[in-house]
Amino acid sequence: MHHETRFCPNCANELELMPMMEDGGVKERLRCTACGWTHWNNPTPVLAAIVEVNGQILLARNAMWPPRMFALITGFMEAGESPTEGIAREVKEETNLDVKSCTIVGAYEFLRMNQVIIAYHVVAEGEVKLSPELVDYKFVNLGELKCWPAGTGYALADWLKSRGYEPVFFTEEENAERRRGLDQPDAPKN
């Protein structure tokens, strides 16, 4: 689902695409002609966790994804929390696992969604109980992990390299197959 900012949140006037001089030169942005409010459209910070439990990595499937698509645990930061607090909260909310240690892997672009992904490796323990947002999970050995060609897949690849593994990416065909149905609005949910 894609949402578009069309009206000023300050005065409810319709926004217009207008050029204006900014620090870096003229920049065209959605602006309010009535009150001057600017929609900056800054990227949203998203947290991602490479969740390790007993030496294996947990991958999960979102309820909105096709049956073969599994990925890392992700979620949005909340106001007032640090990234490490946020990733521990997301792992707990989505899997019921308790984070015992947390190490940053890196920051990754996800331009298609206008997001910046802050990825962590977390060691967790407990019994997996999925939130309603997730419908399936699996544990994968490090040497059997395959990376996908997008933000969190690159984070996983970097983390695997740091562990002495040469990352293997899905081929274009394999990735298309695992994503089949994702872009269809009426695709089955499970």
N, C-alpha and C positions, 0 to 999 in steps of 0.2 A: 504494500500500500504506500502510495506516494502522496504527500501533502505539500501544498504550495502556499507560500505566504502571499496573500493578495491584498490584505487590508491592514491599515496601520493599527497596531495594538494600543496606541495612545489616543487616537481620535476617531478611528473606524473609517477614515477616508480611504478610497482605493489608492493603492500604491502604483507609481509609474516608474518605468525604467528611465533614469535620468543620469546624464554625465555630470560629474562635479570634480573640481580640483581637490585632490587629497595629497597626503605626504609623498606618495610615489608617483604623482602625476594625475591626469584625468582618469577617473574610474567610473564606469557605468554601473549603477546599483539601483535596486528598488528603493524609491524614496517617497515620502509623503509631501505633496505640494501644499497641504494645509498647515502642518505643524513642523515640518522639517525632519521628522524621524527617518532614520536610515535602517534598512534591513541589511546587515553586514554579511549574513549568510556564512558565518564562520563554521569551520568543521566542528563536529561534535566528538568529544572524547569518548571512546568505547574501550572497555577493559576486556582482556582475553586471558584465559588461564590454560596453561598446559598442566593438567591435573595428573600428578603421579601418585598412585596408590600401590604400595607393595611392589615397586619396580615396574609397574605397567602404566600406560597412559589411558585415561578415560576420554572417550569420544562420545558425543551425544547427538541425538537427532531431534531437532525442533519439530513440533507438531505440524508446522506449515511446510515442511520439507518432504521431498520424495523419499521413499523407503531406503534407498542406497546412500543417502547423503548424511554423513556424520561429520562433526567438527568439534572445535574446542568450546569450552564454556565461555560465553561472552555476556556482556551487559553494560548498561550505561552507568556512569558515575552519578551519584546523588549529590545534591548541594550539601556542603559542609563535611564531606568525607575525603580522606586522602585516597589516592589510587590503590594503595595496599589495603586500606580498610574496605574499599569498594570491591576489590577482587575477592577478599575473604567473605564478604557479605553475599556476593553473587554465587560463589561456589556453594555456600551454605544454603541459600535460597533455592538454587536449581538442582542440587544433588544431595543435600543433607550432610555432606562431608565437612569435617573440621580441618581448616588449614593450619598446618603446624609450622611451615616455613614458606617464605615467599621471596623470590628473586626476580628482578626485572630482566627480561630478555631483550626488549627494545621497543621502539615506536615505529609503526608501519602505516603507510597511506592506504586508504580505501576510498579512492576518488569517486567511484561510482555512487557511493552512498554519502559522500561529503563527510567522511569520518577520519579520525586519527585513532588508530588502535594502539593501546599501550598493553603490551603482552608481558605476562609473568609466567614463570615456572613455579608451581606450588606443589608442595608435598602435603598430602591430606590423608586423613584416616576416618574410619567410621563405616556405616552401612549406607549404601546408595539408596535413596528414595527420591525419585524424580518429581520435580514440580509439574503442574499441569501444562506448562510451556513446553516440556520435553516429553517424548513418548518412547524413547528407546536409548540404550547406551551399550557400549562394549568397551572392554579393556584390550589394549593392543600392546604387544611387546615392542620395545624401541626399534629393533631391527626390522620389524614388519610394518612400521608406519609409512604411509604414503602421504605426501604433501600435495595440496591443491594450489593452483596458481592465482592466489588472491591474498589479501592482507594477513590473515591468521595462518595461512599455509606457509607464507614466507617466514613468519615468526617460528613456526614449528621447524622449518628447515634450518634456521639459524641455531635454534636450540639443539637440534640433532647434531649439527656440526660441532657445537661446543662439547658434546658428549662423545665425540670421536666417530660418529656415524656419517656416512655420505648420504645426504637426503636424496630420496627418489620421489619424483613428482609424477602425478597421474599424467598419462599421455592425453593429448587433446580429445581423443575418442573416449577414453575412460572417464575424463572429467565431464564430457558432454552426457555420457550415460548416467553418471551419478547425479547430475543436475536435471535430468530429463523430467519435465513436468513442473519444475520450479517456477518458471515464468508464465505458467498458465493460470489465469485467475480462478478457474473452477476446478483446479487439480484436486484429487482426493487428498485428504489430510493424513492418511496413514496407509 
